[in-house]
Amino acid sequence: MKNHLIAMSIFSVGICFLIGSLLLSNSFREEKTNTKKESQHELLTISELADYLGITVEEVQTLTEVEEGLGVTSSYIPHIKMEKTNYYPKRAIDKWLLDTELTVVP
């Protein structure tokens, strides 16, 4: 009777160990796929860029569309315009932040 109880205890501990190992391996796998999805998202919308930089959407628009006169506009911030929507490449934004010195925008 005692030997039977010890065998059942060892079997139960083994099953619990196996289930715990499977749960941990699945959580590590999900973590890796989530980081890959985030790094693949390279173009930011204006609201995503505002959140990324910690400024308002209006401030991003001010940096994106700078009037130079005679209907000519330029931009402080790198962007891509598709139809009427601006998209901001994350790598270009990071490089721009590193290369930009103090800039005063009126």
FENSUL-V104778 format. One record per backbone hydrogen bond with DSSP energy under -1.0 kcal/mol. CO is the residue of the C=O (numbers start at 1). NH is the residue of the N-H. Records with the same first field share a line. If there is no record, write none. Layout:
CO: NH + NH
This chain:
1: 5
2: 6
3: 7
4: 8
5: 9
6: 10
7: 11
8: 12
9: 13
10: 14
11: 15
12: 16
13: 17
14: 18
15: 19
16: 20
17: 21
18: 22
19: 23
20: 24
21: 25
22: 26
23: 27
24: 28
25: 29
26: 30
27: 31
28: 32
29: 33
30: 34
31: 35
32: 36
33: 37
34: 38
35: 39
36: 40
40: 42
42: 90
44: 88
45: 49
46: 50
47: 51
48: 52
49: 53
50: 54 + 55
56: 60
57: 61
58: 62
59: 63
60: 64
61: 65
63: 76 + 77
66: 74
69: 72
72: 68
74: 66
80: 87
82: 85
85: 82
87: 80
88: 44
89: 93
90: 94
91: 95
92: 96
93: 97
94: 98
95: 99
96: 100
